[in-house]
Amino acid sequence: MDNGRYLLNRIIRFFLIVSFAFLGTLVYMLEDSTKPEILMGVYNTSYDSVSFDHEIPYLFSDSVVPVSIDSAGNRSWGIKRNKGALPDPDPGSVELLEKHNGVWTGDTSKKIIYITFDQGYENG
């Protein structure tokens, strides 16, 4: 039984040593590969060490690409404007605003400007 424990202990030690050696080598290689010299001057702030011998080809062809425009009707992003009337609300938006004490449109007979603030998705 002692031979079995001794052998298991030796195997565990061997794997630990090999693991630490591999990890150390990996960390050294990663640290060394992020230096600007290794990246061929990509992150240098000076042009002294940048090589201009290698030309980077243009990603797209230089030929003309035919484009057509559909002018059958006006398209736009945003609210739909109704001449002389209020814009139509999105379905369900009025109910959602009322649920959270919001307002879709105020009293349109008064000249009051409502300022809204969008806190964005970062604030939940």
Secondary structure as GFF3:
##gff-version 3
##sequence-region A 1 124
A	DSSP	alpha_helix	2	33	.	.	.	ID=ss1
A	DSSP	alpha_helix	93	99	.	.	.	ID=ss2
A	DSSP	three_ten_helix	121	123	.	.	.	ID=ss3
###
